[in-house]
């Protein structure tokens, strides 16, 4: 197995070094549901999930019948029940790495296509549904004629805008091209070169309101290990910013970036990094967060600490960040799926929770949150093979969630602070908002301890470290969240007797 992908053939950097860090906070496993298979049986790869309220859409590649095909399933009740899989592609060669996007009741699934024969046999295929996934049209192809080679492809979109970026080797260079559609796949722009580099792996992309965020791993010259780079387009893909390096330039490899968009212009990018790992193939989840749509970035944050990460995914909502990853700690050649979360923008992380329940190979995790719930999908290579497929686990409620990241109406100013912190008796919580709201205090297992309502304007409230029934709580880490107008801020409280 390679560090980029279980099927990648790209050259890989070497990782060294060792760092031991202690976790703070520990949510309970019981809050995640038992895994449920939602696909037909088969050897599945690269599932992706999106959500609109309680409706979930999942696409994936399935090679169980001896050839590649792209399949789609949906749930309309927040993941409690699922439709029968719909196959979107026929046997015309290799169809891999599906991506899905929505435009109201329209859906579009995009994938890499390699036809059975011919020198120019690479393309990007897509299918569209006009009834929220109930039925799908036949496959279309973006490029005419086909290409001689495609090494990577990503796609994203919201509303009528759809963006596709492909990477391919041209001579001694690796070139990224983009094509976009402003009418949700009816027509596509000519391909434009975004930039050229020396090496690149599998990128990721996210889009909202014509702002396109693109992250990739690679290097601009032979020799140095790979790093993580970010660039964006503010005009729907027509022009692009310069590349910004997000990882630390050092002798360690930084690979497999993913990106997530949240409320209040938040952007989170995570990747697998070997700088703290003593192992050759695995590392830890590192990330950086921007609060101004990618203009400036916070410092690098480490989310995992056992050094067994192969690849990961991230979801951000308010001050809550969730990370999932493939973990190789159960043994070489087998991977499991773990999740951790932070309620303070990445300063502290919960104890990792294992989501899969087998010692077979679980891979390619993806996470989203919607309506206060979290969902993780992954592919599991179980034995016997007819038990393999795409699985899902769901978190029924998550305190620092915003229902929808679109059309947000944040108050002009929301403030939250606490003093003293750490505290050993009472703590005074200071708040400001134009609308007033509710103050909720949670323990380190995510359980609600106290709820208080505050009026608009400058307010202060005191918490006496007691629970809802007046019991004196033990020393621990707590989280206070201030919700105002459907949005929130949160921070950590440390109670020491």
N, C-alpha and C positions, 0 to 999 in steps of 0.2 A: 504494500500500500504506500502511496505517496502522500505527502503532506498537503498537496493541493486538492487532490480528489482521488478517490479509490481507482479511478480510471485514467487519471492524467498521465501523460508521458513527458511533461515539461521538466527541465532541470530544476533541482531543489536546492535551497541553501542549507547549510549546516548550522545546528543550534547547540550552544554550550551555555554554561554558567548555572548557578544554583542560588535560590533565595527562598527562605521559609517565612510565611506570613500567617497570622492567626485570623480566622474568620470572626466576625461579630454579627450576631442575630441569627435566628434559626427557625424559619417557617416550617410547618409540619407537612409531612408527606400526605396526610389524610386529606388535605385540601385539593390535591390533584386527583383526578379520576383515574380509575384503572384504564390501561390502554385498550382501545377498541380498533379492530381492523375495519377500514372504510373502503378499501379497494377490493377488486377481484384478486384471487391468489396470483402470485408471480414475483419475479425478481424485479423490484421497483427501485427507481432512482429519482432524485431531485424533486421531491414534492414541494409545491408552493401553495400557500393559503392566503386568501384575502377575505374580508368580511364587510358586510353592509348591515349594521344592526345585528339581528339574530340570524341572518342568512350568511352561510359560509360557503365558499367556493374553493375546491382543491383540484389541482392538476398534477400529473406525475407521468413519468415514463415507466412502462411495464414491458419487460423482455421475457415474460413467463411462457409465451407461446412459441419461443424460439426466434422471435424477431421483435424489433422495437415498435412500440405504438404509444401514442399519447392518449391518456384517459382523463375523464373529468367526473367528479361527484360533487354533490351539494347537500347542505342541511339547511332547513328553514326554521329550525327550533333550537338554535344555539348549540348544535352538535349532539343533540340527544338521539336523533335518528338521521339516516342518510339515504340518498337515492341510490338506485342501481348505477354502476359506472357506465358512462357513455364513451365509446371509443371515437376519437376525433381524427385519427389518421389511418390510412390503409397501408398495406405492405408495398411500399415503393422504395425501400431502402431504409436507412437509419434515421429515426426521428428522436431527438434527444433534447434535454434541458428545456422543458416547457415553462413559460411565464404567462401570467394571467393579469388582466386589467379590466376595469369597468367604466362604463359611461351611462349612468342611470340604470335602465333595465337591459342595456347592452353589455355583453362580455366579449373580450377578445383573448384568445390563447395563441401565443407565438412560440415557435420552436426552431431549433436547428434541423435542417434537412440535408441528408446526403443520399442522393439517388444511387440506384444499383450499378449503373455503368456510365462510362464516359469520363473524359478528362475534366471538363467543366460540369461538375455534378453537385455543387454545394449551393444552398439557397437558404432563405428564411421563410418558413411556412407559417400560415396563420388561419384560424377559423373564427367565425363570429356567431354569437347567439343574440337574437333580438328579443328573447323572452326570458331573461334572467337565468339562462342555463337549461331550460326545459328542452330545447332543440338547437341544433347547430347546422350551419351551412357546410359545404364541402371546402376542402383546403384551397387556399390561395397562396401565391408566392410573391415576395416583394421585389426580387431582382429579376431583370430580364436583359441579357441572358444570365444563365447560372454563373457562379464563380468557380475559380480553380481551387479554392481552399478557404475554409473558415475555421479558426481555432477556438473562438469564443463568441458568445452572443448574450446580450441582456436586453430586456425590454420592460418598459413601465409606462404608465399613463393614468391620468384622471380626467374625466370629462372627455371632450372630443379629441384631445391631444394624445397621440401615441408616439413613443420614441423607441427606436431600435438602434443599438450600437453593436457592431461586429468587429472582431479583431482577427487579423490574418497576417501571415508572413509574406513579405514582398522583398525578394532578394535577401539581403542581410538585415533588413529592418522588420520590425513588427509595427503594423499600422492599424489604428482604430478609425473606423468609418461610422458615420451616423446617417440615418434616414428617419424622417418624422412624417406623421400624418396629422392633419388638422381636422379631418372629418372621420376619425375613428376607423381607419383602414380602407376607406373607399378609394383614396389616392395617396401616393407616397412621394415625398420629395426625392430629388436626385441624391445619390450618396455623396457626402462631403467628408474629407479627411479632417479629423479632429486633431490628431498629433501622431508622431512617430517616436518609437522607443527601440531599445535593443531586445528586451525580453518582456513578456507579460503573461500573467496567468488568467484566472477567472475573475472578472470584474463584477460589480453590482451597481444598481441604478435605482433611483426613486424620483418621483415627479409630483409636484403639486402647484397648481395655478401658474403653469408655464415655466416654473423654475425647475430645472433638471439638475439633479445631483448625481455625480458619477465618481466611483472609487475603483481603484485597480491596484494590483500588486505587480511589481516588476522592477526594471532598472533601465537606465538610459545608456549604459555602457557595460562592456564585459568586465567581469571581475568582482564588483561589490555584490553583497547579498541583496536580496530583493527587499524593497520598502513599499509602504502604502502611500498612494497619492490620491488627491481629491481635486476635482475641477467641477465647475457648474456652468450652466447656461441660464441666463435670465430672460431669454426671448424664445423659448420653445425649441432650442437646438440650433438656431441660426448662427450664433456666435458663442464662444466659449472662453472662460477665464484661463489663466496660466495654471499649470499643475502646482499643487501645494503638497509638500510631503507632510503626512500626519504622523508617521512612525518616527522613531529616533534613528538617525543614521549611525549605525554601528556595525559590528561584525556578525550580528545575529539576523536570522531570517524573519521577515514579517510577511504574512501570507493570508490568503482567503478572506478579503474584506467583505463585510456586508454593511448595509446602510438602512436606517429607519428614520422616518419623519414623525414628529409629534406636535403637540400644541405649542402656541406662542413661539413659532419659528424655530423649534428645536430640531436639531439634526444629530443623530448618533451614528458613529462609524466604529465597528469593532473588527478585530482581526486576531489570528493566531500568531503568537510571537515567541521566539525561542530564547530571548535574552536571559530569562531566569531559569531555564530548563537545563538539566544535565543530560537530557536524552537527545538523540539524533533526529528523530522524526516528529516529536510532539513538543508542545509548548504551553502557553497560557493565553487566556482571552485578555487582550488589552483594548482600550477604546479611548476615543476623544469625543467630546460633545460641544456643539455650537448652539447658542441661544439666539443667533441673529441670522438664520438661514444660510449659514456657511461662510459668513464674512470673517468672523474671528472664531477661534477654537480654544477650549479649555485645555488644561494640562492632561497628560496621558494618565489613564486610570487602569489599574490591574483588577480584573474581576474574578479570576480563578488563580489557584495557588498550588495545585498538585502536579502541574507540568505534563499532563497527559492529553492535552487538547489537540485534536486534528483539524477541525473546522467548526465554525460557530455561526450563530445568527443573533440579531439584536432587535428589540422593540422598545421604543421610548414613548412615554405618555406622561406629561407633566414632569414631576420630579422623579417619577418611577422609571427605572430602566431594568429590563429583563434580558438575560443572556441565556442561550441554550447552546450546547456543544456536543460533538462526538468525543467521547472519552475512552482512551485506550488502556485504562488501568486494569481491566479484567483480563488482559493478555494480548499479546501481539497477534494481529489478524482478526481480532474481535473488538467491537466498540460498543459502548453504551451511551445513553442520552441523559444528560444532566441539565438542570436549570438552577440559576441563582438570580436574585433580584436586589436592587438598591432603591430605597425610598428617599434618598437625599442627593440625587443627581450623580451618584457613582462614588461617593466618599467611602461608604461602608456597604458591604455585600453580605447577603444571607448565606447560611451554610448550604452547600449544594444539595439538591434533591435529585435522586435518580428517578427517571420517568418510565423507562422500559423495564421489563421484568424477566428478560431472558439473558442467557450468556452467549447467544448467537450474535451475529454482526448487526448492530443497529446504526444507521448512518443517515446523513443528509437532513438534519433537523431544521425546521423553520418555525418561527413564532410570530404571532400577532396578538393584539388585544383589541377588544371591541365591547362596548356597553358594560364596561367594568369587568369583563371576563378575559381570561388569557387562554390561548389555544396553541398547542405544539403538535406538529405533525412530523413524522419521520418514516423512513423505510426500514423494515426489519427482515433479515434473511433467516427465517426460522426453519426448523426441520421438524416434520417433513416439508418439502417445498410448497405443498398446497396450503400451508399455513402462513407463508410469507406474504408480504404486502405493505401497504401504507397504513400506519396506525396514528391515532390521535389521543391526546390526553388534554383535559380541560380543567381550568381553575375557575370555580364558580363565581368568585367575587374578589375584586382587587381594589384596595382603598384609594389609591392615588390615581384614579382613572378618569379620563374625560371621554364622554360618549362619542364625540366626533371631532376629528381634527380639522374639518373643513368649516368655513364660515364662522370662525370663532370670534366672540365678542368679549374679549378680556376687559375687566375694569381698567381704568386709567392707571391705577396703582394698587397693588396688593402687597402688604408687608407682614412678616411673621418673624418674631424673635422671642427668646426666652432667657431669663436670668434668675438665679445663677444656673449655670449648666456646665458641669455636673452639679446636682443638688442633693441634699440629705434630709430635707424637711418639706418645704414648699417651694414651688417654682412659679414665677410670675411670667405669664405668656402675654406678650404685647402684639396687637394686631391693628391693621388698618385696611379698610376697603370702602368703596363707595356704596356698596350694596348690603353690607353685613353678611352674616352667614353662620356656619356651624363649625365648631372646633371639635375634632374627634381625636382621641388618644388611643393608640393601639400598642399592644405588647409585642415582643419580638417574634411571636408566633402568628401575628396578623389578627389577633382577636381584639375586638373593640372593648376598651376599658371604661372610658367616660365620653359623654357627649355634652357639649355646652353651646348655647346659642348666644351670639354677640350682635349688637346693633351696628349700623353703619358708622364710619368715622374712626377716630382713634379710640381703641378699647384696650382694657387690660383684664385678665382673668387669672385667678390663682388655682393651681392644682395642688392638692395636699397629699399626693402620692398614694391616694386610696382608690380602690376599685368601685364599681357601680353599686355594690352592696355595703360600702363603707369599710371593707377589709383593708388592712395595712399590707401593701404589696412588698414583695422582696426586691432587693437590689437587682437592677436589670437595665437593659436598653429599651426605651420606649420611642414611639414615633408620634408626633403631634401633627395633625393635618388641619389646615384652615380651608374650608370650601366656601366660595363666594360666587354667586351667579353661574354655577355649574362648572367652575374651574377651581384650581386648588394650588396651594403651596404646602410643603411639609418639611419637617426637620427632625433631627434625632435629639432625644433627651436621655441623659444618663443619671440614674438614681443610685446613689451609694449611701447605705446606712452608716 
